[in-house]
Amino acid sequence: MLLKVRKDAAGSREFAAWPVAVWLLLLLAAYGGVQYLRFGVYDYLAGALGVIVVCAGCVLRQEWARLAMRATAVLLACWAVYSGVAMWQGREQFDMARQAALANPQLGDVALLMVERARRTFQVVIAIKAIGVPLLLWLAWTMGRPKVAAQFHTRRR
């Protein structure tokens, strides 16, 4: 008895990096959504939920989600550039805070540790934004490629 194997079976797909990027974006949006809910920032929570829905649609390979992911990735890249520039313009505040902590001996070393911790967090966020912008733009470009578009399907009824 011969066993016929379909070429387009899920197990025979070649590796593609875009689903990894979509899953990563899904996880980051979920984490952000939890943080926004925790701190009561409901407008950003709505945005995070929208990104989660688009990512879930991409994981299910829905055609509407592919088109929505292209727009979402570009919007997120633009937001990362805008917020990164705004953050970068305020970087001198760390030096002012450090000088204020040094000028006030009553605060002790705790104030200096807090300023340095905030500076490290700032540097990590700037690095994440710098890495994220090209990745988001790559994802938007990839979602428009015919080879990727062929992997998506219209909604089944």
Buried (B, 14 or more C-beta within 10 A) or exposed (E): EEEEEEEEEEEEEEEEEBBEBBEBBBEBBBEBBEEBBEEEBEEBBEBBBBBBBBBBBBEEEBEEBBBBBBEBBBBBBEBBBEEBEEEEEEEEEBEEBBEEBEEEEEBEEEBBEEBBEBBEEBEEBBEEBEEBBEBBBBBBBBBEEEEBEEBBEEEEE
